[in-house]
Amino acid sequence: MPTNELIPALLYRFNENQLAMAAAVEEIALWGDDHGSPIVANNVRGALATLDNNLEHITRGIAELMND
């Protein structure tokens, strides 16, 4: 695969991994809520917020790279 195709492909996979991590982190937060650990659940949601905040920028950047 040429380098100009490799970078967007890798970033696309990175984005997919980020989405999977966000889903897993959300499941951990829900588990914390269900098992009486609201402090842990809130801390986990703080990490999830970071993933969510970065997702839009990463997705936009990947789309721009793939369009070039």
N, C-alpha and C positions, 0 to 999 in steps of 0.2 A: 504494500500500500504506500503510495507516495506520501511524503511528509505533509503536503498541503491537505491531504485527506485524513491523515492519522490524527492530527491535533483535534479537529472537531469531533472525530469518532471517539477519541479518548474522553474528551470533555462531556460528550453526550452520555457515556457510560458513568462518568463521575456524577452527573446530574441524576441519573437513575439511582445510583447508590445513595445520594443525598435524600431522595424521595423515600427510599426503603428505610433509611435510618430514621427519618422523621416519623414514619409510620410505627416503627419499633419503639421509639421514644414515647410516642403518644400512648401506645399500649402499656408501657411501664407506668406512665402517669395515671392511667385509668386503674391499673392494678393497685397503685398506691392509694388512690381514693377508696377503692373497694375494701382495702385491708387496713383502714384506719391510719394511714400515714400521710396526712395532708401536707406536712412540711416537705416530705420527700416528693410528693406529687407536684407541689409548686416549684421546687428546685428543678425537677425534670422539665416542667413546662417552660422554665426560663431557658434551658438548653434548646428546647424545641423552638422557642421564639427566635433564637439566633439562626437556626436552620431556616426558618420561614423568612426571616429578613433577608438572608443572602440568596434565597431561591430565585427571586425575581431577577436580580442582577446576573446571576449565573445563567439562567435560562435565556435572558436577552442576549448576553454575550455569545452563548453557543449558537443562537439563531443567526447572529450577525456573521460569525465565522463560517457557518454552513452556507450562508448566502454568497460569500465571497468566492 
